């Protein structure tokens, strides 16, 4: 007779095994903290702004460092990320071609940094030299050397923080060529980052717990990236200066961005399930960098003082008095844009001047104006170029601007009224006279516009000579201000956009 285990005994074993397994405690999620900032634009010194309707003093690299150090001490498992555009915005960065900022970042020591479009303002050759002196990781997966096919920096890194393995991949905006001068990217190829990031995820998902994209795209393109790469656990971004006071979620992926100029430091805290490789809980916030409530970190303060001392004598020289504050406007006429464009036509003697609104980088308060103010207003030092344009082309260009409503051209010599979105021209004059389609007009524009005519005019300029006037926009504006001494400027209705 065979021995048989009773059915109730088998059931008892199964139930016991189930109860034993269910009693085993699942591993606790592990904490990971991300500290982040972006679009610092060489704002090494504190500045005044408004937060919650209160005028406050914020930012400055030495003060940002103090806050960063205190948070790193409080969150020892933290990672620190910089999402690009460290260069361009103040004279020291322009004069040193970004070297001043690399020196400061060497003290701040981000765990990873991805280049923004303004890092390429002085050209890739110059940037490559700057990066050779960086003692922090520069990550970018979608900019390639055209000859070798290799990325110009490391594309990604894997970090470990207290048992959590974190993959980080960097990428910059795929439309980089639209944001820099045409000769700034010799021998480079820029690709859509989404397919590259997906390929990278295929490789590292098995060896990391979470994956982070460190980007300089802007919020809208980061949302598109989240849709295209939903396996990402987090996107830390920059470019559009968005203040995301809490994470923006797209396709289940949190997106972070921390304003600009070091006004805020981002703090993102996550709980990571290392069994199922995912973030199970998180919070995110922006912490204001209140300079008056922080002590500057001494080593960085000394470095900045040394840097500034090399350029301060000339830059702090007064050049005149501004009677009305200059306020920029990317969507229509601005008094600073009109004054600058008028100065260009007056000094060059051309019929019309165009300046892209994005080339004017600072609001200037009324009062004494120094050379430093003009450097900060015109940080790019773009050359002024001259060419001819027919009346018909002029109408097309103005219609294109009204239709696109993107980084609108500030103008002189020209007045127009047009419908938004449709671009229908209702009125257009040059020098007070109706524009004649067959007539040729002399035009001056900065080299950024002539490098991107499709963006600003809606057509190319390949069929005509374009001549350098010998002026930089900043130098001409400075000369005009010195000549006037006391400057009053108002908008006068030269650009009218109606529904």
Helices and strands as residue ranges (DSSP letters): H 7-23, E 30-37, E 47-51, E 54-58, H 61-74, E 78-82, H 91-96, H 99-108, E 112-113, G 117-120, H 124-131, E 143-145, E 156-161, E 164-172, G 176-178, E 188-190, H 193-204, E 210-216, H 219-228, E 234-236, E 248-250, E 253-256, E 264-273, E 278-288, G 291-293, H 298-309, H 312-315, E 318-322, H 335-348, E 352-356, G 357-359, E 367-370, H 371-377, E 383-390, H 391-404, E 409-412, E 414-419, E 425-430, E 433-434, E 440-446, H 447-451, H 453-456, E 467-472, H 473-484, E 486-487, E 495-498
